[in-house]
């Protein structure tokens, strides 16, 4: 299995480096499991996909309205509430982004997130969306955001 395959949505041949994938909770075992997509160094590009396959991943923009510390998490993290506009409403996500961001810096910031993955239990917290970012040279997450303000709920194309 290719190194990034374990980070793919089971129905899609895509690999996403995502904030919420770095920490997941194995409810069956009661253990925290750490993933580090930045530690994997794929030496080739992912398999080619069609545009229709790409469109199956629903990536939307939203504005962070709350960012609370998540002291129960194994690694420092925030519990985010993100406003995706009238159509999608508010959704929550756990994000291990404390190296580059404070809670105050996150409030009002627009972020991109996958909104059609299944909900993920992370400890006692239910993460509803997958906030997206790229790893820096140390493997810490740098959020992706639009370069100009856009309406919440806008879909990536």
C-alpha angles and dihedrals in degrees: 000000000000113000095249095045093093088061094054125105103252093239097048136060091224131116119205127188099218135172096231093051091065090072127028133166120233099213093184093060099026089231131128111236121201122213122187111190090178090062090063115084109196109200095203136041117264119267116285115264135189125252089246090057091049090051090059088073105077106210114180137176122238140166121246108238099173133021116184130179114258102210093168091064118100091230123035110278145156130233104225130198110200127192111220095179133258096310098054102019124197122338132182132228139175113228131185095209102122094118094069104021140051122206089252092053091052097054108098094010118131115229137180120237141172104244101182102061115107116267113271126215110223107182105304091336124094112217112205102181136032112236111212132223145144126247117250121220089282095048095255118138122258110192121235116230138166113268090230131031113275132181114280112255095034112150124231114241 
